[in-house]
Every structure is written in C-alpha cells, then in structure tokens.
Amino acid sequence: MSLDLLSKLEASIQNALEQIELLKLELDEEKQKNLALSEQNQRLQQDLNTWNDKVSGLVGLLTEKVD
C-alpha cells in the first residue's frame, strides 16, 4: 500500500513539475509581449509629443497673426 501511495505522490510531483514548466513558458511569452507593448507605448508617446509640439507651434503662429 505504501508503494501505491508513493507512486501517486511521484505522479503528482511530476504533474506539478510539468505545470510549473508550462507556467514558466507562459510567463516568458507574457514578458516578451509586455516588452513589445512597452516599446510601442514609448514610440506612441514620442509621436504624441511631436504632434503636440507641432500643434502648439501652429497655434502660436495663428496667435501671432491675430494679434
């Protein structure tokens, strides 16, 4: 009977190890996605800043012409 329990424990441990490995792989994939999204966010933020500068410059030109 103890051999049966030991066998079940071994199977449970093996299953847990497989699950841990799958979760590690999934975590690595999510880290890659997060990095890509962070890079995209940084590019979009730079684009937004560029557009804000251009709009501010145009508004400044309009303000000068009106005054």
N, C-alpha and C positions, 0 to 999 in steps of 0.2 A: 504494500500500500504506500509506503513512503517513496518508493521508486516512481509510482504513479504521480504522486504529488510533486516530486522533483522534476519529473518530465513536464508536468503542467506549468510549473514555475519557469522552467527553461523556455518553454514555448511563449509564455507571457513576456519574459525578458526579451526574447528575440523579436517579438511583435513590437514591444516598446522601442527597441533599438531601431527597427525599421521605420517606425513612426517619427522618431527623432531625426533620422536621416532625411526623410521626406520633408519635415518641417524646416530643417536647415536649408535644403534646396529651395524651398518656397521662400524662406527669408532672404536668401541671396538674390532671388528673382525680384522680390519686392524692393530690396536695396538698390538694385540696378534701375528699376522703374523710378524710384524716388530720386536717384541721381539725375536721370534724364529729365524728370519733371523740374527739378531744381535748376538745371541748366536752361531749360526752356523758359522758366519763370524769370530767370536773370536776363535772358535775351529780350523777353517781352517788356520787362521793366525798363531796360535801356531804350527800347523803341518808344515806350510811353514818355520817358524823359525827353527824348529827341523831339517827339511831336509836341510836347508841352512847351519846349523851348521855341519851336517854330511858331506855334500859335501865339505865344507871348510876344515874339518879335513882330508878328503881323499886327497884333492888337496895338503894339507900341507905334508902329508905322501909321495905323489908322488914327490913333490918338494925336499924333504929331500933325497930321493933315487937317484934322478937325480944329485944332487949336490955332 
